[in-house]
Amino acid sequence: MRTKCILMMSAGLLALAGGAHAQTQTKPGETTVDEVIVTAEKRTESLQDVPVAVSAYTAETRQIIGISTIQDLANFTPGLSFSGSQDRVFIRGVGRQTNTNGSDPGVATYTDGVYDASTRSVSASDFFVERVEILRGPQGTLYGRNSIGGAINAISKRPTDSFSGEIRATAGDYGVLNLEGAVSGTITDGLRARLAGARYNQDEGYFTNASGGPDEGGVGERTFAELQLEADLGPDLTAWAKIFTGSADTNDRATNYVGNYDSALYPPNSIIPGSAFGYTTAGFVAGGPATNPANKDVRRINTNTTNHQKLSDNVGFSSDIVWTLPGVDVRYIGGYQTYVFNSLSDLDDTSMESYTVPLAPGFSICAFFIPGCTATRIAPSQAFGYVEEKSFGSSEINFSSNDNGAFQWIAGVYYYADELEQQSHFQAPDLVQLRTPSNGPANPSGDFVTALSTLETRSAAAFGQVDWSFTDTLKLTAGLRYTRDEKSGFEALRVVCFGCGGFTPDQYGTSTPALDVTAATISLAAAPGVSSPVTIDPATGLARRGLSGEWSATTGAVGLEWTPDSDTLAFIKASRGYKSGGFNAGGITPLPRTNPEYVDAIELGYKRNFGSRLQVNAALYHYKYDGLQIPLTVTTAAGIALTQFFNLEESTSYGAEVEAIWRPIDPLRLSLSYGYAQSEINEACCFIDGVDPNANEPGANPVGPLVGGQQPQSLKGQQLPQTPQNKVAFSASYDIDFSAGTLTLSGNYIWRDDTYQGVFNREYTLAPAYDRVDLRAVWTEADDRYRIIAFVRNAFDEVGYDNADGRRLASPPAAADSFGVVYGITPPRTVGLQLQYRFN
């Protein structure tokens, strides 16, 4: 019923809204629906003249309607989804399914035209970013690398000609205090600069700890600083450069486990004793309750391991040089960045510190055969330690026509390189038995799984696109891009268990051994992508092998656009997108290499200004999606669950998107965005659901005989992850003018349908539907020297879900409770006040 209501509201409001979310001052005689200038096709054009489904958000728009995070961008952009708990972006169901080394995003993110595989830079404050452009659909010609789903480009605020400066301070609940400052202007004739910096701090978290530990979620400090220089090196040559640095030290959290604790001594796929088993024993030590507090309040956690993240050694630079010659512009865009990221997160979702494993009643080997053996006491708390060290850079040289002739063209070459080192440490730091396995070298870290990898990526491309206006109203566009990707490096793995192989602590007590089971876990077989055989280091116990792969593809687009008048653009476009193959590095699995992904897309678009007050943009699309790279859980011969990559044969999706703006009177601005999507996996077999290995849950589709005691399933008919069927956002703002300034009142409403987060469409992968209301009041002084913004985000404190990941239970309290769910949770209601002061 609620979906029907939303659809009815959307249909009724389609005549109210428009595609470019921007707010600028209008002059007499100008359109009251604001024109937005974008560089979506690497030329400066009006958004309404670009034959691409693109949404653009200026800094002023973000100020007025309250777009401050990438989740906000996703809320207002049809087809765009974001999982904050996993830091993954999807456009029309195309994105990345894992952050494992060797995998790539499916949505390309750029800052000032420089590729960046993370979302951090494109979600920067509007204090630093002048405009964010979101291009939907494969951008396989001009953007190329990993833009199979689309591209997001953030454009920095540039130095000003005259001296100016700005200071901002934001205070809010949860102990928020943010400070931002910048100065800009001319240093000398032909040389301009901008120096800006920020400190963001939050003292209290969105999640309270029932065990008495610190709050988590949003807590901590982040800093950022940049210096820009822009120079006129001649009448036809301009150069711009930016150097920047950032840091973060946070206790962030965006997930919580909802469900009963698993009281089994060894939960499914566990190789060390489970923490929640301790609640069934006498004399356990734990800081919090024996039942999960999240079952009553999803924002209450119960942990003795505080989530912690640290970003350090983050420095980088970007540059943009344009040389204007008769008939052609020559442009260089390049940049480099490096950083180190460390994190520690809770793995067992309890505050269990220690307990004694009772000996098996009646008979135990400890009691009957081992002198001096007694029941053993263990400290089972589990954590996940992660280290990522990355350096990357890119360079592009392009040549584009700069005349007004019937033929317009652009051509160029591109090169990208990175080196990424990942360390994944699944650890029980206080389970001292793990440090001395009986059949291998010492394990001083206390890891039960250590997965390491280092990979180098090299990507080169050449591209070109031609636009031919063969009549006054018709234009033909055709483009091609050739890309070659290379990845090489190594992966390493060590697995140490405690109580496996039948040597369980209820039988062996204090004589229970820790065993190195690496050799039984890894694959020694030759496989595509393996460049050197497995070796095991006798000093560290790490198994190691080399990886290497090459992939290439030709992508492009062909389109026809029709402009019967200056207010109308209609287009049809066929395009192909490509994402490089890769590796599931770190697991030494039988099939480490994945093939590329391809999307063949057909898109119809329509953009129209109805007079000066109404603007409507719409798009229809159909995708044929081949080779989706999906991580699925497999169980090794040793009973250990590891992730392995697979390519799904074929999927299809289609959808419709509408964006609109209506200004019935000058002070009032109404906008609407709506996205509808359908997706289906056509062919994909045969895979094990790690949460339901016996295919017993409703919706299971078992196929063929058991494999290793588990039932494979077909994925045919399943929906693609992160593809909500319906999503709508409505915004309204009203300006009230006074002699001293203008008061702008605005409100937003967003609603997102429930959506599956995994290819097994089950209750435990379904993120529920949610809605949200934001309210703002903006006072802008008449001379625009200062501005005051009061805001309430998520005014009714709704719980938003951006991810759902099932967890199988072995010994739940009730037979019907066969699984729990780790949900990604959006922030609660927040209120605050921002003060801005500008000077010149």
NUNU-91249 format. One record per residue (C-alpha): x, y, z. Coordinates in pm, whole numbers, plus 50000, padded with zeros to 5 digits. Example, Ala and Ser with C-alpha at 12.3 -4.5 7.8 and 13.67 -1.06 7.14 Angstrom:
R:51230:49550:50780
R:51367:49894:50714
***
This chain:
R:50000:50000:50000
R:50277:50243:50088
R:50452:50180:49758
R:50128:50256:49573
R:50089:50580:49763
R:50442:50683:49676
R:50389:50600:49311
R:50067:50801:49304
R:50240:51096:49467
R:50527:51072:49220
R:50294:51060:48921
R:50104:51362:49047
R:50423:51562:49100
R:50603:51484:48776
R:50483:51815:48640
R:50643:51996:48932
R:51005:51918:48908
R:51337:51913:48717
R:51668:51747:48660
R:51935:51988:48776
R:51933:52064:49145
R:52081:52412:49152
R:51994:52742:49314
R:52128:53067:49171
R:52013:53427:49156
R:51803:53516:48852
R:51795:53846:48668
R:51493:54010:48504
R:51413:53836:48177
R:51602:53519:48266
R:51450:53178:48324
R:51357:53119:48687
R:51462:52754:48656
R:51832:52790:48707
R:52080:52689:48439
R:52356:52457:48553
R:52684:52436:48364
R:52849:52094:48364
R:53154:51925:48213
R:52994:51581:48184
R:53131:51532:47830
R:53462:51708:47902
R:53326:52030:47755
R:53160:52321:47931
R:52790:52293:47847
R:52448:52355:47994
R:52313:52046:48164
R:52004:52067:47944
R:52220:52040:47629
R:52405:51723:47733
R:52267:51393:47590
R:52342:51208:47913
R:52128:51126:48216
R:52314:51350:48459
R:52231:51513:48791
R:52432:51812:48907
R:52441:51968:49252
R:52605:52306:49305
R:52745:52418:49638
R:52456:52663:49676
R:52197:52392:49614
R:52360:52168:49871
R:52346:52455:50120
R:51978:52528:50063
R:51838:52174:50063
R:52097:52015:50291
R:52306:51774:50084
R:52614:51714:50296
R:52704:51346:50246
R:52722:51099:49962
R:52419:50929:50117
R:52230:51256:50061
R:52342:51257:49698
R:52208:50903:49667
R:51878:51005:49826
R:51819:51278:49568
R:51959:51107:49258
R:51743:50849:49080
R:51926:50524:49020
R:52206:50602:49267
R:52247:50385:49579
R:52508:50403:49852
R:52593:50168:50135
R:52768:50369:50403
R:52837:50056:50606
R:53035:49910:50313
R:53146:50232:50139
R:53009:50114:49804
R:52830:50308:49530
R:52584:50162:49279
R:52414:50324:48981
R:52119:50136:48833
R:52230:49822:49016
R:52589:49832:48886
R:52869:49879:49136
R:53109:49669:49340
R:53020:49371:49556
R:53340:49355:49761
R:53635:49570:49867
R:53884:49285:49837
R:54220:49363:49678
R:54204:49285:49308
R:53844:49399:49265
R:53736:49734:49123
R:53442:49970:49164
R:53169:49971:48902
R:53111:50344:48939
R:53409:50565:48858
R:53469:50850:49103
R:53672:51155:49004
R:53782:51473:49173
R:53866:51750:48928
R:53885:51487:48655
R:54138:51270:48844
R:54029:50911:48908
R:53989:50801:49270
R:53851:50457:49357
R:53713:50573:49694
R:53404:50778:49776
R:53573:51003:50030
R:53670:51285:49797
R:53339:51311:49607
R:53151:51340:49937
R:53358:51635:50060
R:53192:51941:50211
R:53043:52203:49980
R:53296:52437:50142
R:53556:52272:49916
R:53344:52146:49624
R:53175:52379:49378
R:52972:52112:49198
R:52910:51738:49193
R:52806:51575:48865
R:52655:51226:48861
R:52644:51057:48520
R:52414:50755:48502
R:52478:50471:48262
R:52799:50333:48106
R:53048:50608:48027
R:53272:50379:47825
R:53415:50643:47589
R:53521:50954:47776
R:53556:50817:48129
R:53644:50457:48058
R:53804:50293:48359
R:53544:50121:48575
R:53264:50354:48466
R:53048:50058:48368
R:52768:50186:48591
R:52837:50557:48561
R:53067:50825:48692
R:53072:51083:48972
R:53290:51390:48934
R:53346:51650:49207
R:53479:51988:49092
R:53668:52197:49346
R:53603:52561:49421
R:53876:52752:49237
R:54080:53059:49334
R:53906:53393:49290
R:54037:53701:49108
R:53975:53936:49401
R:54069:53880:49761
R:53802:53698:49959
R:53765:53466:50251
R:53513:53261:50440
R:53484:53110:50788
R:53227:52852:50891
R:53145:52698:51226
R:52891:52421:51278
R:52772:52303:51618
R:52521:52028:51684
R:52409:51752:51911
R:52630:51446:51964
R:52906:51695:52045
R:52957:51811:51686
R:53190:52106:51631
R:53315:52165:51277
R:53540:52451:51167
R:53618:52548:50807
R:53816:52840:50672
R:53952:52967:50340
R:54120:53268:50182
R:54146:53325:49810
R:54267:53592:49568
R:54535:53721:49337
R:54896:53695:49453
R:55037:53879:49154
R:54926:53955:48802
R:54821:53626:48642
R:54861:53416:48958
R:54575:53328:49195
R:54564:53110:49503
R:54320:52950:49746
R:54418:52815:50085
R:54153:52622:50278
R:54135:52389:50572
R:53887:52217:50801
R:53856:52027:51126
R:53550:51809:51188
R:53488:51669:51535
R:53214:51465:51703
R:53234:51360:52069
R:52931:51133:52105
R:52823:50839:51893
R:52503:50724:51729
R:52536:50380:51894
R:52541:50341:52273
R:52729:50049:52426
R:52528:49836:52669
R:52852:49701:52814
R:52958:50045:52931
R:53217:50100:52661
R:53245:50417:52453
R:52982:50531:52205
R:53047:50458:51838
R:52923:50595:51509
R:53043:50929:51376
R:53276:50978:51674
R:53620:51125:51619
R:53818:51390:51439
R:53891:51447:51071
R:54107:51717:50915
R:54165:51838:50561
R:54374:52115:50406
R:54443:52223:50049
R:54640:52483:49856
R:54544:52571:49501
R:54739:52778:49251
R:54599:52897:48919
R:54818:53075:48667
R:54774:53247:48333
R:55097:53143:48161
R:55007:53329:47847
R:54703:53452:47658
R:54619:53094:47556
R:54768:52883:47836
R:54625:52833:48187
R:54747:52598:48457
R:54585:52490:48782
R:54728:52273:49058
R:54614:52157:49400
R:54804:51992:49681
R:54613:51849:49974
R:54642:51643:50288
R:54396:51482:50525
R:54373:51269:50836
R:54113:51091:51044
R:54101:50929:51387
R:53751:50795:51451
R:53538:50541:51633
R:53296:50501:51349
R:53031:50234:51313
R:52742:50194:51070
R:52630:49835:51141
R:52470:49634:51418
R:52378:49269:51454
R:52008:49201:51508
R:51911:48852:51619
R:51977:48600:51892
R:52325:48509:52002
R:52450:48172:51879
R:52512:47960:52190
R:52697:47682:52004
R:53052:47614:52117
R:53148:47636:51751
R:52906:47845:51544
R:52887:47768:51169
R:53224:47791:50991
R:53401:47888:51315
R:53748:47759:51387
R:53770:47899:51740
R:53509:47879:52018
R:53219:48120:51994
R:53188:48405:52241
R:52815:48365:52312
R:52865:48006:52431
R:53007:48165:52743
R:52664:48287:52847
R:52564:47921:52900
R:52853:47856:53139
R:52909:47926:53506
R:53151:48201:53604
R:53169:48380:53271
R:53301:48737:53266
R:53126:48984:53039
R:53069:49357:53055
R:52718:49363:52915
R:52391:49170:52897
R:52361:48805:52798
R:52097:48886:52537
R:52134:49110:52234
R:52017:49466:52317
R:51982:49544:51944
R:51671:49326:51932
R:51492:49605:52118
R:51695:49905:52002
R:51897:49873:51683
R:52124:50156:51795
R:52243:49973:52107
R:52556:49762:52078
R:52714:49514:52318
R:53087:49489:52267
R:53421:49495:52444
R:53605:49584:52122
R:53575:49948:52021
R:53563:50011:51648
R:53850:50239:51552
R:53975:50382:51224
R:54279:50590:51142
R:54374:50759:50815
R:54732:50884:50800
R:55004:50981:50554
R:54737:51108:50315
R:54886:51354:50067
R:54815:51420:49704
R:54810:51663:49418
R:54601:51733:49109
R:54671:51943:48802
R:54482:52073:48501
R:54658:52253:48213
R:54475:52390:47909
R:54643:52526:47597
R:54406:52691:47350
R:54520:52681:46987
R:54336:52774:46669
R:54069:52508:46626
R:54183:52284:46912
R:54229:52279:47289
R:54505:52066:47434
R:54444:51960:47792
R:54642:51767:48051
R:54476:51628:48366
R:54684:51440:48618
R:54722:51359:48984
R:54872:51139:49250
R:54768:51037:49602
R:54888:50811:49880
R:54747:50711:50217
R:54756:50453:50496
R:54433:50332:50654
R:54409:50119:50969
R:54094:49988:51132
R:53987:49756:51409
R:53628:49633:51437
R:53432:49397:51656
R:53363:49051:51512
R:53162:48863:51776
R:52899:49127:51866
R:52924:49047:52238
R:53108:49181:52541
R:53224:48833:52645
R:53571:48851:52799
R:53632:48498:52928
R:53466:48175:53029
R:53554:47818:53123
R:53463:47550:52871
R:53309:47269:53082
R:53429:46918:53012
R:53181:46694:52836
R:52954:46527:53092
R:53006:46157:53142
R:53324:46115:52943
R:53610:46337:52828
R:53960:46251:52714
R:54093:46521:52946
R:53946:46362:53260
R:54022:45999:53177
R:54350:45997:52987
R:54551:46316:53044
R:54708:46356:53389
R:54665:46702:53539
R:54422:46808:53268
R:54131:47030:53374
R:53864:47239:53209
R:54023:47524:53017
R:53944:47891:53049
R:53952:48094:52730
R:53922:48458:52623
R:53726:48430:52296
R:53670:48795:52202
R:53712:48834:51826
R:53810:49136:51619
R:53897:49221:51261
R:54208:49426:51201
R:54256:49581:50860
R:54543:49773:50704
R:54534:49935:50361
R:54828:50119:50212
R:54772:50264:49868
R:54941:50495:49621
R:54789:50578:49286
R:54805:50828:49005
R:54680:50900:48657
R:54751:51116:48355
R:54535:51212:48061
R:54608:51421:47753
R:54314:51508:47533
R:54261:51718:47223
R:53923:51874:47151
R:53780:52099:46885
R:53695:52450:47001
R:53510:52595:46703
R:53137:52607:46639
R:53132:52390:46328
R:52904:52101:46247
R:53180:51858:46347
R:53297:51851:46709
R:53550:51598:46828
R:53765:51494:47121
R:54046:51238:47136
R:54302:51143:47396
R:54517:50893:47579
R:54500:50789:47943
R:54724:50603:48189
R:54656:50489:48544
R:54878:50308:48795
R:54835:50202:49157
R:54989:49982:49420
R:54764:49849:49694
R:54870:49651:49998
R:54596:49494:50209
R:54626:49314:50541
R:54327:49136:50692
R:54371:49003:51044
R:54088:48793:51189
R:54204:48777:51545
R:54128:48666:51896
R:54393:48880:52064
R:54344:48737:52415
R:54307:48371:52315
R:54668:48298:52402
R:54651:47937:52283
R:54647:48059:51922
R:54996:48201:51958
R:55163:47861:51989
R:55018:47613:51741
R:55141:47261:51810
R:55227:47181:51448
R:55375:47503:51315
R:55578:47815:51387
R:55473:48069:51648
R:55175:48290:51575
R:55253:48601:51783
R:54971:48811:51633
R:54700:48581:51767
R:54530:48576:51427
R:54318:48276:51344
R:54316:48394:50981
R:54582:48619:50830
R:54520:48723:50469
R:54771:48948:50295
R:54804:49077:49942
R:54991:49333:49737
R:54887:49410:49381
R:55002:49657:49120
R:54756:49776:48857
R:54846:49937:48526
R:54579:50061:48286
R:54623:50237:47952
R:54358:50363:47713
R:54302:50560:47395
R:53968:50719:47312
R:53787:50939:47065
R:53441:51080:47009
R:53286:51270:46717
R:52965:51477:46714
R:52814:51559:46375
R:52524:51803:46346
R:52401:51691:46004
R:52091:51913:46020
R:51987:52206:46235
R:51798:51972:46468
R:51976:51634:46445
R:52316:51534:46576
R:52495:51200:46552
R:52752:51101:46816
R:52992:50809:46797
R:53280:50720:47025
R:53527:50438:47091
R:53771:50357:47367
R:54032:50082:47387
R:54149:49984:47736
R:54416:49742:47850
R:54448:49646:48218
R:54727:49455:48391
R:54737:49338:48753
R:55017:49151:48926
R:55138:49078:49275
R:55106:48816:49544
R:54869:48684:49808
R:54946:48514:50140
R:54738:48323:50391
R:54771:48153:50725
R:54494:47975:50916
R:54526:47860:51279
R:54239:47696:51463
R:54177:47614:51826
R:53985:47296:51897
R:53935:47185:51538
R:53995:46839:51393
R:53806:46679:51681
R:54040:46824:51946
R:53765:47030:52108
R:53812:47192:52450
R:53516:47008:52602
R:53713:46688:52540
R:54075:46798:52580
R:54044:47078:52837
R:54373:47251:52908
R:54544:47014:52660
R:54340:47143:52366
R:54587:47225:52090
R:54594:47510:51844
R:54658:47368:51498
R:54798:47527:51186
R:54556:47415:50912
R:54689:47638:50635
R:54796:47348:50415
R:54449:47193:50438
R:54282:47525:50355
R:54466:47649:50048
R:54455:47534:49688
R:54782:47404:49543
R:54645:47351:49193
R:54743:47555:48892
R:54471:47799:48789
R:54418:48097:48558
R:54584:48402:48708
R:54836:48208:48920
R:55187:48316:48822
R:55390:48116:49074
R:55319:47805:49282
R:55233:47810:49649
R:55518:47810:49899
R:55485:47803:50278
R:55735:48002:50480
R:55859:47779:50766
R:55936:48083:50981
R:55597:48255:50956
R:55366:47977:50843
R:55234:48199:50565
R:55143:48033:50237
R:55219:48256:49941
R:55168:48254:49564
R:55196:48499:49278
R:54910:48642:49075
R:54910:48802:48733
R:54647:48884:48473
R:54573:49094:48167
R:54240:49208:48026
R:54139:49439:47744
R:53821:49568:47585
R:53686:49803:47323
R:53392:50006:47445
R:53201:50301:47317
R:52872:50459:47234
R:52663:50573:46941
R:52374:50814:46980
R:52131:51037:46800
R:51991:51357:46948
R:51708:51580:46835
R:51670:51945:46934
R:51356:52079:46764
R:51387:52403:46962
R:51610:52562:47223
R:51399:52422:47507
R:51390:52056:47401
R:51643:51774:47375
R:51557:51411:47299
R:51818:51142:47251
R:51870:50772:47204
R:52200:50609:47283
R:52352:50262:47272
R:52667:50211:47477
R:52892:49940:47615
R:53063:49955:47952
R:53353:49746:48079
R:53503:49667:48417
R:53837:49493:48433
R:53872:49139:48552
R:54050:49094:48880
R:54143:48872:49170
R:54007:48757:49502
R:54348:48819:49652
R:54433:48688:49997
R:54248:48356:50005
R:54464:48123:49788
R:54140:47978:49653
R:54105:47734:49360
R:53982:48007:49122
R:54142:48340:49219
R:54085:48519:48888
R:53762:48672:48762
R:53668:48770:48410
R:53560:49122:48314
R:53211:49262:48341
R:53024:49412:48046
R:52706:49615:48023
R:52529:49674:47691
R:52288:49961:47741
R:52011:50125:47543
R:51887:50459:47675
R:51617:50706:47573
R:51632:51054:47718
R:51414:51363:47712
R:51493:51708:47853
R:51248:51995:47831
R:51202:52346:47963
R:50832:52433:47968
R:50854:52809:47955
R:51068:52973:48219
R:50935:52798:48528
R:50911:52423:48468
R:51187:52181:48373
R:51149:51806:48327
R:51420:51551:48248
R:51340:51184:48197
R:51523:50868:48095
R:51437:50508:48009
R:51707:50240:48001
R:51761:49870:47938
R:52078:49681:48037
R:52222:49346:47939
R:52474:49272:48212
R:52730:48996:48154
R:52987:48862:48399
R:52880:49026:48726
R:53167:48964:48968
R:53012:48832:49287
R:53181:48711:49608
R:53022:48400:49757
R:53114:48190:50059
R:53267:47848:49997
R:53361:47591:50259
R:53702:47429:50226
R:53783:47065:50294
R:53896:47174:50640
R:53551:47318:50709
R:53670:47677:50686
R:53451:47937:50512
R:53634:48155:50262
R:53515:48401:49999
R:53554:48313:49633
R:53473:48522:49326
R:53237:48406:49054
R:53111:48562:48730
R:52736:48539:48680
R:52646:48455:48323
R:52378:48709:48236
R:52143:48958:48397
R:51904:49216:48262
R:51763:49533:48410
R:51548:49820:48300
R:51407:50131:48454
R:51270:50483:48432
R:51392:50804:48593
R:51239:51149:48623
R:51381:51469:48768
R:51188:51794:48769
R:51190:52150:48900
R:50893:52386:48917
R:50900:52750:49027
R:50532:52856:49018
R:50632:53188:49175
R:50981:53329:49223
R:51011:53258:49599
R:50888:52897:49574
R:51096:52611:49438
R:50964:52254:49418
R:51171:51960:49298
R:51113:51591:49256
R:51325:51294:49160
R:51191:50947:49108
R:51355:50624:49002
R:51198:50293:48908
R:51411:49981:48849
R:51362:49615:48773
R:51639:49359:48750
R:51669:48984:48705
R:51948:48730:48689
R:51881:48526:48376
R:52141:48253:48405
R:52361:48165:48703
R:52422:47821:48850
R:52518:47656:49076
R:52610:47827:49402
R:52596:47767:49777
R:52421:48012:50005
R:52649:48040:50306
R:52356:48132:50533
R:52137:47850:50402
R:52377:47577:50281
R:52103:47314:50276
R:51863:47533:50075
R:51587:47510:50336
R:51481:47875:50355
R:51175:48009:50171
R:51270:48108:49818
R:51553:47856:49788
R:51600:47704:49442
R:51802:47381:49487
R:51965:47233:49179
R:52155:46906:49139
R:52318:46680:49395
R:52486:46781:49719
R:52840:46911:49697
R:53044:46849:50009
R:52722:46799:50203
R:52580:47133:50083
R:52300:47202:49835
R:52379:47420:49532
R:52113:47660:49410
R:52026:47837:49088
R:52015:48215:49098
R:51784:48243:48799
R:51508:48495:48865
R:51685:48670:49155
R:51712:49049:49165
R:52046:49226:49149
R:52174:49371:49478
R:52129:49739:49563
R:51850:49794:49310
R:51547:49937:49490
R:51236:49913:49276
R:51113:50259:49377
R:51290:50562:49517
R:51153:50914:49547
R:51276:51246:49682
R:51074:51564:49711
R:51208:51905:49812
R:51044:52240:49866
R:51199:52575:49955
R:51049:52921:50000
R:51229:53256:50014
R:51099:53535:50239
R:51267:53866:50163
R:51339:54130:50426
R:51532:54452:50397
R:51813:54298:50601
R:51827:53972:50408
R:51643:53661:50295
R:51503:53376:50502
R:51477:53047:50311
R:51269:52769:50462
R:51315:52425:50308
R:51205:52069:50369
R:51289:51736:50207
R:51115:51402:50204
R:51284:51086:50074
R:51156:50730:50055
R:51341:50423:49939
R:51187:50084:49871
R:51315:49772:50039
R:51604:49622:49845
R:51803:49302:49844
R:52171:49328:49930
R:52278:48987:49800
R:52213:48766:49500
R:52028:48521:49724
R:51701:48716:49765
R:51603:48611:50116
R:51470:48771:50431
R:51822:48797:50569
R:51950:48996:50267
R:51655:49238:50254
R:51719:49593:50371
R:51376:49728:50474
R:51217:50032:50315
R:51260:50360:50499
R:51178:50729:50472
R:51325:51048:50609
R:51233:51414:50655
R:51489:51697:50674
R:51412:52058:50767
R:51625:52372:50725
R:51604:52746:50781
R:51867:52961:50606
R:51916:53330:50678
R:52131:53511:50420
R:52229:53870:50491
R:52147:54119:50213
R:52514:54179:50125
R:52584:53803:50150
R:52847:53861:50416
R:52705:53612:50660
R:52464:53322:50662
R:52300:53128:50945
R:52163:52780:50889
R:51954:52587:51140
R:51884:52227:51046
R:51718:51907:51156
R:51819:51591:50970
R:51598:51284:50994
R:51346:51491:51187
R:51129:51196:51295
R:51428:50979:51393
R:51349:50701:51147
R:51579:50399:51123
R:51723:50376:50774
R:51877:50057:50638
R:52146:50058:50369
R:52262:49697:50398
R:52157:49353:50524
R:52394:49059:50565
R:52264:48730:50704
R:52441:48518:50964
R:52361:48149:51008
R:52304:48025:51364
R:52384:47676:51487
R:52220:47686:51831
R:51958:47960:51848
R:51706:47965:52136
R:51423:47862:51902
R:51432:47632:51603
R:51271:47898:51384
R:51557:48140:51452
R:51802:47997:51200
R:51972:48326:51121
R:52043:48677:51239
R:52113:48987:51030
R:52386:49249:51037
R:52215:49570:50923
R:52376:49884:50791
R:52210:50171:50978
R:52189:50535:50869
R:52233:50812:51132
R:51953:50909:51374
R:51796:51253:51409
R:52057:51528:51434
R:52013:51900:51489
R:52259:52181:51449
R:52344:52540:51369
R:52595:52665:51113
R:52740:53017:51104
R:52914:53151:50794
R:53103:53475:50749
R:53248:53599:50421
R:53492:53887:50383
R:53674:54063:50103
***
